[in-house]
Amino acid sequence: MTVIVLTNCPPSLRGFLTRWLLEISAGVFIGNPSARIRDLLWDEVQQYADQGRALLAHTTNNEQGFTFRTHDHAWHPVDHEGLTLIRRPNAQSSSNAATTPRKGWSNASKRRRYGRSR
């Protein structure tokens, strides 16, 4: 079984994939092509994806039973002791003020440290 998921790709690429796979939802293609055809389809997807992203998942003979490849994704597959996992990028916060601690000591901690009470 082969699954290809396209995001923001040209319609011509989607039309090309419908020759070999069934489009079950917008940009989601499934089918059971041979390994040679699957690799040729993936090469075409990488070549014509333009600004879009693509993901290929297919069955294979490993412990997980499947493997996957990505093209222009922020998430990348990483091999971890024989298992393929997804590495996601860290979430970027919109404001640095919330994540950057203030410099120096607070007034309360200064009072506790020096034993002063007001």
N, C-alpha and C positions, 0 to 999 in steps of 0.2 A: 504494500500500500504506500502510495506517495501523496503527500499533501504539500501544496505550494500556496503561500499566502502573500498577496501583493498589496502594497499600500502606496497610493499616489503614483502609480505607474501609467504609462500611456495605454490607451485603448487598443492600439495595434498589438501590444504584447499580450494583452488579455485575449484578443482574437487568435493569436498564434497558439496560445496554450490550450484553447478549446479544441484544437485539432487532435490533441492527445489526451486531454484530461477533461473531466466534467466540472463545470463551474456551479457549485452548490449554493454559493452566496457571493455577493459582490467581492471579487478579489480572492476568493477561496476556491482552489482547484484540487480535486482528488482523482486518483486513478491508480492503475497498476501496470505502468510501463516497465519494460526491462531495464536493467541497470545501465546499459549503454544509452538507451533513449533518455532515461532520467538525467544522466550526466550531460547529454547534449542539450536537453531542455534547460538545465540549470545554467549552462554556459550562455545560452540565448537570453535567459532572464538577466544575468549579470551584465551582459552587453547592452541590452536595450531598456534597462530599468530607469535610465536618466536620473531624475531627482528622487525617485521612489525607493522604497525599501522592499526587501523580499526575504522570505523564510521558506526553507525546504525541510520537511521532515519525512523520513522514510523508514520502513522496517529494515532491520538488519540482524545478524546473528551475534548479539552481545548480551550482557546481563540485563540491560534495560529493554532490549527488544526493538529499539529504534535509535536513530541518530538524526541530527539536524544540522543545517548550515544556514548562515545568515549573510545578507548583503546590505550594507549601509544601515545597519541597526545599531542603536546605542547599547543593546544587550548583546553580549558575545558568549558563545559556548566555550567552556573551559573544562579540560580533562582533570578530574580529581580522583586519583587512585582507581582509574578504570571506569568511572562514571562521568558522563557528560552533564555538567551543570551550567546554568545561565548566570553570568556575572552582570549585574545591573549597575549602572553608574550611581554614585552618591547623589541624593536629592540636593539640589542647589536651592538654598533659601533666597527669597526675594529681598530680604533686608539683612544686612550684616550686623545691625545693631542687636538683633535678637540672639545671634550666635557668638558675637565677640564679647568676651567678658570685659568689664570695666577695669581700668588700672587702679591700683592702690587698695587701701583698706577702707572698709566702711566705718562710720563713726561709732557704731555699736561695737565692732570688733576692737577698735582702738581703746574704748572705755574698758572693755573686758580685759584686754591685755595689760593695761597700765593701772587697773584697779580704780579708775576714776568713775565716780557716779555723779550725775547732775540732776 
